[in-house]
Amino acid sequence: MSKSDEIKKNDGRKYNKRLAPKPISSSNKLGPRKRTTKAKKERISSYAINAMKEVFGGEKEAFVHMAELGKKNFNQMQLLMQYAYGKPSDKIDGGSSTSTKSTPVINFVMNGDVNPQIQEHTIDIDEEE
């Protein structure tokens, strides 16, 4: 079967050729990441604890091994310290790393009185028969 004579290389516009299809990039093929739920995080942590128990005999022995590796390797020591004390904050003062912003309080004072008393103007109407 041969190509038809009616198919042209372009569609009639100047410099408009039919180009070969562009390959889809690898990032688009992967699609969006799967959501990590609380159950998945707990499952991963349980896998890690089970692996520590299987390889080292327990969690304590795994941390002892990390401490031994920390003597030779700074990254291992840093990892052990982060497990023990948490990540270091940028502040040196030793306070909490979260800063709280206080919003200004606006008091509307009437006639210069600190505690104004609002008088009620009620009108009592008696029923007349």
N, C-alpha and C positions, 0 to 999 in steps of 0.2 A: 504494500500500500504506500503510495507516495503522497507528499504534502499537496495540499490544494494550492492552486495558483492565485486564489483570491485572498490568502493570508499574506499581509505585508509585514515588513520589519517594524514599521512605526504606524501610528494612527493618523498620519497626515499633518501633524503639527511639526514645526521645525525643531530639530534636535531632540525629539521625543522618541526614544527607542524602547522596545520591550526589553526590560532587564531581567536577568536571572533572579529567581527568588532568593532573598537573603536568609541565611540560616538564623534560627531562633537562638538567642543567647542562652547560656546555661543558667543564668540567674532566673530567667523567666520560666524555665522548665521546672525548677524546683517548687515554685509556688509559695504560698505563705507558710510560715512556721506553724506547727501544731501548738495549741495552747498547753501550758504547763499548769495543771491544777494542783490543789493541795494534796490530793491523793497520790499524784505522780511524784511530788517532792518527798512525801513520806516514804513512798516505795523505794525511791532512789537512796534515801538515807538508810533504810533498812537493809538494802543490798550492800551498802558500804560497811555497815556494822557486821553483817554476816560474813563478808569477805575478810574483815579484820580478825574475826573470831576463827575463821578457817585457816588463815595464813599464819597469824601470830599467836593464836590461842586465846586472845581476848583484846579488849580495847586498851587496857592498861599496857600490855606488852607492845601494842602497836605504837603508842605514844612514847614508850621507852625507846623503841627503835628509831622513831623520828628524832628524839633528842640525841641519840648517838650519831645519826646522820647530820644533825645540826652542828656538831663539833667540827665537821669537815666542810660543810657547805652552808653558806650564808642564807641561801634561799630556803633551805630546809629549816634553819633556825627561825627565819622570819615567819614561815608558815606555822611552826609550832607556837610561836609567841602570839600570832593572830588567833589561833585556836584557844589559847589560854586566856588572853586578856582582851581580845577584840582588836579591830583595826585601829591604828593610832589616829587621833584627830589632828587637825591642822593647828589647833590652839595649844599653847604651852601652859596656860594658866591652870589647867587641870579641871576646869569646869565642864559643863555639858557642851556638846558640840552644836546643839540646836539653839538658835537665837530666837527670842520671842520679841515681837514688836508690840508695843503698847499703843493703842489708839487714844487720841485725846478725848477727854470727857468734856462735853459742852453742857453747861447748866444755864437754862433760861431763867433769869431772875426777873420778877415783876416788881417794878417801882423800887428797886434797891433793897427790898426785903429778902432776907436769907430764906425764911420759911413762910411764904405767903399763904394766908388762909383765904380760901375762896368762899365767898358768901353766896349762899343759895337764895335766890329771889323766887320764892314759891308763893303762889296766890291760892288761897283756900276759897273754894266756891261751895257754898252750902246749897243743897237742893231746896227749892221752894215749891210747895205744892199749890 
